[in-house]
């Protein structure tokens, strides 16, 4: 237990921040999982929409200070690469 008033306040603040950051990270992970699931089974249009949602959530987490901007950019890049690979696979199948 904190012995000083300022330490007690710092503890309260850190708990709030931790819960907020955890909720944001959970939402981001869920959107990424939805995108990957849609990419496996759904159409390209649905996957593109899911990608946009996941990208938006990642960027929102960066703006709130929960994620580092380079980590989010790396994740977005990797998700986009998977989407583009799936698009190429579909167009190769049609040709």
Backbone as ProteinMPNN parsed JSONL, in Angstrom:
{"seq_chain_A": "XXXXXXXXXXXXXXXXXXXXXXXXXXXXXXXXXXXXXXXXXXXXXXXXXXXXXXXXXXXXXXXXXXXXXXXXXXXXXXXXXXXXXXXXXXXXXXX", "coords_chain_A": {"N_chain_A": [[0.844, -1.186, 0.0], [0.475, 2.233, -0.767], [2.247, 4.836, 0.909], [2.097, 7.532, 0.863], [0.112, 10.348, -0.124], [0.42, 11.205, -2.767], [1.575, 8.97, -3.917], [-0.497, 7.154, -3.688], [-2.339, 8.302, -5.418], [-0.9, 8.104, -7.809], [-0.872, 5.336, -8.061], [-3.616, 4.81, -8.431], [-3.978, 6.131, -10.874], [-2.247, 4.683, -12.55], [-3.465, 2.193, -12.527], [-5.897, 2.778, -13.802], [-4.931, 3.546, -16.328], [-3.706, 1.151, -17.114], [-5.902, -0.598, -17.352], [-7.37, 0.699, -19.358], [-5.528, 0.634, -21.494], [-5.29, -2.119, -21.796], [-7.871, -2.833, -22.633], [-7.992, -1.511, -25.102], [-5.898, -2.776, -26.507], [-6.917, -5.366, -26.569], [-9.174, -5.035, -28.181], [-7.91, -4.357, -30.581], [-6.466, -6.709, -31.151], [-8.611, -8.465, -31.498], [-9.847, -7.425, -33.792], [-7.812, -7.879, -35.649], [-7.723, -10.675, -35.629], [-10.298, -11.192, -36.626], [-9.985, -10.157, -39.206], [-8.037, -11.924, -40.26], [-9.444, -14.329, -40.139], [-11.555, -13.777, -41.884], [-10.113, -13.43, -44.199], [-9.265, -16.016, -44.683], [-11.641, -17.446, -45.168], [-13.631, -15.825, -46.286], [-14.84, -13.489, -48.834], [-12.868, -11.401, -51.043], [-13.684, -8.738, -50.931], [-14.971, -8.561, -48.427], [-12.774, -9.131, -46.823], [-11.163, -6.926, -47.364], [-12.676, -4.902, -46.183], [-12.565, -5.742, -43.514], [-9.834, -5.495, -43.149], [-9.525, -2.71, -43.33], [-10.918, -1.963, -41.022], [-9.306, -3.149, -39.038], [-6.918, -1.804, -39.497], [-7.695, 0.792, -38.889], [-8.265, 0.504, -36.149], [-5.705, -0.091, -35.176], [-4.331, 2.288, -35.777], [-5.783, 4.044, -34.225], [-5.165, 3.129, -31.683], [-2.495, 3.836, -31.62], [-2.708, 6.626, -31.685], [-3.802, 7.074, -29.207], [-1.745, 6.458, -27.605], [-1.25, 3.896, -26.773], [-0.058, 1.887, -28.338], [3.106, 1.587, -29.995], [4.099, 3.607, -32.734], [5.656, 2.518, -34.773], [5.432, -0.207, -34.391], [2.736, -0.589, -34.912], [2.677, 0.211, -37.592], [4.238, -1.799, -38.71], [2.637, -4.067, -38.223], [0.36, -3.379, -39.744], [1.499, -3.307, -42.275], [2.229, -5.999, -42.611], [-0.272, -7.237, -42.516], [-1.428, -6.087, -44.768], [0.227, -7.17, -46.721], [-0.507, -9.851, -46.584], [-3.151, -9.637, -47.434], [-2.77, -8.672, -50.048], [-1.398, -10.849, -51.132], [-3.381, -12.78, -51.067], [-5.185, -11.608, -52.841], [-3.661, -11.741, -55.192], [-3.471, -14.494, -55.449], [-6.136, -15.161, -55.938], [-6.576, -13.819, -58.373], [-4.755, -15.178, -59.976], [-5.928, -17.671, -60.019], [-8.201, -17.153, -61.495], [-7.227, -16.499, -63.992]], "CA_chain_A": [[0.0, 0.0, 0.0], [1.23, 3.493, -0.803], [2.328, 5.512, 2.198], [1.876, 8.967, 0.668], [-1.057, 10.674, -0.925], [0.808, 11.255, -4.183], [1.796, 7.591, -4.35], [-1.83, 6.552, -3.829], [-2.908, 8.843, -6.655], [-0.155, 7.5, -8.916], [-1.353, 3.961, -8.167], [-4.944, 4.865, -9.054], [-3.818, 6.516, -12.278], [-1.631, 3.598, -13.309], [-4.478, 1.149, -12.688], [-6.815, 3.231, -14.857], [-4.224, 3.47, -17.612], [-3.5, -0.249, -17.463], [-7.185, -1.16, -17.793], [-7.7, 1.317, -20.633], [-4.619, 0.096, -22.504], [-5.625, -3.535, -21.999], [-9.099, -2.877, -23.431], [-7.66, -1.089, -26.462], [-5.103, -3.841, -27.121], [-7.807, -6.5, -26.805], [-9.975, -4.711, -29.367], [-7.022, -4.425, -31.747], [-6.2, -8.123, -31.432], [-9.846, -9.058, -31.994], [-10.03, -6.989, -35.186], [-6.811, -8.572, -36.467], [-8.187, -12.063, -35.762], [-11.445, -11.182, -37.539], [-9.455, -9.975, -40.557], [-7.375, -13.153, -40.692], [-10.491, -15.329, -40.357], [-12.262, -13.378, -43.105], [-9.189, -13.663, -45.302], [-9.225, -17.456, -44.937], [-12.9, -18.042, -45.625], [-14.549, -14.888, -46.923], [-14.489, -12.916, -50.128], [-11.845, -10.353, -51.005], [-14.317, -7.481, -50.514], [-15.145, -8.617, -46.973], [-11.435, -9.069, -46.23], [-10.712, -5.531, -47.459], [-13.383, -4.143, -45.145], [-12.001, -6.144, -42.226], [-8.496, -4.899, -43.092], [-9.687, -1.289, -43.014], [-11.292, -1.858, -39.603], [-8.127, -3.481, -38.235], [-5.972, -0.699, -39.675], [-8.236, 1.919, -38.136], [-8.083, 0.24, -34.724], [-4.277, 0.037, -34.881], [-3.974, 3.707, -35.794], [-6.437, 4.664, -33.079], [-4.376, 2.75, -30.513], [-1.284, 4.665, -31.661], [-3.054, 8.003, -31.331], [-4.075, 7.126, -27.771], [-0.499, 6.204, -26.898], [-1.197, 2.521, -26.281], [0.903, 1.153, -29.158], [4.154, 2.374, -30.644], [3.713, 3.82, -34.126], [6.378, 1.608, -35.671], [4.848, -1.539, -34.225], [1.467, -0.581, -35.638], [2.99, 0.258, -39.03], [4.726, -3.131, -39.077], [1.472, -4.958, -38.266], [-0.465, -2.986, -40.892], [2.23, -3.735, -43.463], [2.139, -7.455, -42.724], [-1.652, -7.575, -42.857], [-1.622, -5.685, -46.167], [0.933, -8.153, -47.547], [-1.357, -11.049, -46.629], [-4.306, -9.314, -48.279], [-2.308, -8.6, -51.435], [-1.081, -12.21, -51.557], [-4.669, -13.442, -51.319], [-5.711, -11.033, -54.093], [-2.871, -12.3, -56.291], [-3.857, -15.896, -55.558], [-7.463, -15.2, -56.561], [-6.477, -13.418, -59.779], [-4.054, -16.259, -60.669], [-6.91, -18.732, -60.189], [-9.158, -16.772, -62.534], [-6.56, -16.374, -65.272]], "C_chain_A": [[0.885, 1.244, 0.0], [1.148, 4.206, 0.549], [2.034, 7.008, 2.089], [0.693, 9.184, -0.261], [-0.732, 10.67, -2.427], [1.05, 9.855, -4.743], [0.471, 6.867, -4.546], [-2.484, 7.021, -5.117], [-2.209, 8.224, -7.871], [-0.601, 6.063, -9.137], [-2.716, 3.92, -8.854], [-4.832, 5.168, -10.541], [-3.244, 5.373, -13.104], [-2.613, 2.446, -13.514], [-5.464, 1.51, -13.792], [-6.181, 3.094, -16.226], [-4.064, 2.025, -18.068], [-4.781, -0.888, -17.986], [-7.582, -0.602, -19.159], [-6.838, 0.737, -21.75], [-4.941, -1.36, -22.821], [-6.868, -3.661, -22.875], [-8.811, -2.521, -24.888], [-6.887, -2.19, -27.178], [-5.967, -5.056, -27.44], [-8.657, -6.26, -28.047], [-9.149, -4.817, -30.637], [-6.789, -5.88, -32.138], [-7.429, -8.806, -32.013], [-10.072, -8.682, -33.457], [-9.039, -7.689, -36.116], [-7.236, -10.025, -36.688], [-9.377, -12.158, -36.711], [-10.982, -11.036, -38.981], [-8.848, -11.27, -41.074], [-8.397, -14.258, -40.967], [-11.244, -15.038, -41.645], [-11.399, -13.65, -44.325], [-9.166, -15.145, -45.672], [-10.497, -17.96, -45.608], [-13.771, -17.119, -46.466], [-14.082, -14.425, -48.287], [-13.444, -11.821, -49.946], [-12.453, -9.035, -50.513], [-14.501, -7.444, -48.996], [-13.801, -8.493, -46.259], [-10.899, -7.642, -46.271], [-11.381, -4.67, -46.406], [-12.825, -4.463, -43.764], [-10.596, -5.562, -42.057], [-8.584, -3.428, -42.721], [-10.054, -1.089, -41.547], [-10.08, -2.121, -38.706], [-7.102, -2.352, -38.307], [-6.418, 0.512, -38.862], [-8.018, 1.729, -36.639], [-6.614, 0.375, -34.324], [-3.874, 1.506, -34.813], [-4.593, 4.449, -34.619], [-5.657, 4.358, -31.797], [-3.078, 3.556, -30.453], [-1.606, 6.082, -31.2], [-3.355, 8.149, -29.843], [-2.834, 6.808, -26.936], [-0.367, 4.792, -26.366], [-0.153, 1.706, -27.02], [1.931, 2.109, -29.742], [3.835, 2.468, -32.133], [4.422, 2.88, -35.088], [5.847, 0.184, -35.578], [3.54, -1.644, -34.986], [1.71, -0.576, -37.145], [3.453, -1.106, -39.517], [3.562, -4.117, -39.187], [0.598, -4.664, -39.476], [0.185, -3.469, -42.177], [2.102, -5.237, -43.676], [0.734, -7.904, -43.076], [-1.942, -7.232, -44.318], [-0.943, -6.671, -47.109], [0.109, -9.434, -47.672], [-2.562, -10.825, -47.527], [-3.9, -9.299, -49.743], [-1.953, -9.984, -51.969], [-2.356, -12.974, -51.881], [-5.293, -12.933, -52.611], [-4.983, -11.63, -55.289], [-3.241, -13.761, -56.523], [-5.187, -16.049, -56.272], [-7.37, -14.839, -58.041], [-5.719, -14.474, -60.591], [-5.021, -17.41, -60.944], [-7.897, -18.437, -61.295], [-8.527, -16.763, -63.911], [-6.287, -17.719, -65.919]], "O_chain_A": [[1.91, 1.294, 0.68], [0.123, 4.178, 1.228], [1.757, 7.67, 3.089], [0.331, 8.323, -1.063], [-1.519, 10.189, -3.242], [0.761, 9.59, -5.91], [0.331, 6.059, -5.465], [-3.109, 6.232, -5.827], [-2.865, 7.864, -8.848], [-0.698, 5.616, -10.28], [-2.948, 3.102, -9.745], [-5.501, 4.545, -11.366], [-3.694, 5.12, -14.221], [-2.595, 1.795, -14.559], [-5.827, 0.669, -14.615], [-6.799, 2.596, -17.166], [-4.257, 1.705, -19.241], [-4.745, -1.64, -18.96], [-8.072, -1.338, -20.017], [-7.342, 0.39, -22.818], [-4.873, -1.782, -23.976], [-6.911, -4.509, -23.767], [-9.331, -3.162, -25.801], [-7.185, -2.506, -28.33], [-5.77, -5.705, -28.468], [-8.843, -7.16, -28.865], [-9.632, -5.31, -31.656], [-6.901, -6.242, -33.31], [-7.311, -9.633, -32.917], [-10.447, -9.53, -34.267], [-9.387, -8.05, -37.24], [-7.123, -10.546, -37.797], [-9.463, -13.091, -37.509], [-11.506, -11.697, -39.878], [-9.115, -11.671, -42.207], [-8.24, -15.031, -41.912], [-11.54, -15.954, -42.413], [-11.906, -14.056, -45.371], [-9.058, -15.489, -46.849], [-10.441, -18.799, -46.507], [-14.569, -17.591, -47.276], [-13.078, -14.896, -48.822], [-13.178, -11.378, -48.829], [-11.812, -8.298, -49.763], [-14.225, -6.43, -48.354], [-13.696, -7.836, -45.223], [-10.253, -7.194, -45.324], [-10.742, -3.809, -45.803], [-12.634, -3.568, -42.941], [-10.209, -5.18, -40.952], [-7.809, -2.947, -41.895], [-9.566, -0.161, -40.901], [-9.856, -1.403, -37.731], [-6.494, -1.99, -37.3], [-5.6, 1.173, -38.222], [-7.636, 2.666, -35.939], [-6.311, 0.898, -33.252], [-3.159, 1.918, -33.9], [-3.992, 5.378, -34.08], [-5.508, 5.221, -30.932], [-2.615, 3.916, -29.371], [-0.862, 6.668, -30.414], [-3.181, 9.229, -29.279], [-2.87, 6.882, -25.708], [0.54, 4.513, -25.582], [0.565, 0.917, -26.406], [1.654, 3.29, -29.954], [3.352, 1.503, -32.725], [3.854, 2.488, -36.106], [5.818, -0.541, -36.572], [3.264, -2.658, -35.627], [1.026, -1.279, -37.888], [3.099, -1.524, -40.619], [3.503, -4.909, -40.127], [0.144, -5.583, -40.158], [-0.493, -3.982, -43.067], [1.889, -5.692, -44.8], [0.559, -8.847, -43.847], [-2.616, -7.987, -45.019], [-1.475, -6.977, -48.176], [0.041, -10.029, -48.747], [-2.952, -11.71, -48.289], [-4.604, -9.85, -50.589], [-2.185, -10.265, -53.145], [-2.407, -13.726, -52.854], [-5.857, -13.706, -53.385], [-5.61, -11.987, -56.286], [-3.315, -14.211, -57.667], [-5.36, -16.94, -57.103], [-8.011, -15.478, -58.876], [-6.004, -14.653, -61.775], [-4.938, -18.053, -61.99], [-8.382, -19.352, -61.962], [-9.216, -16.994, -64.904], [-5.725, -17.775, -67.012]]}, "name": "protein", "num_of_chains": 1, "seq": "XXXXXXXXXXXXXXXXXXXXXXXXXXXXXXXXXXXXXXXXXXXXXXXXXXXXXXXXXXXXXXXXXXXXXXXXXXXXXXXXXXXXXXXXXXXXXXX"}
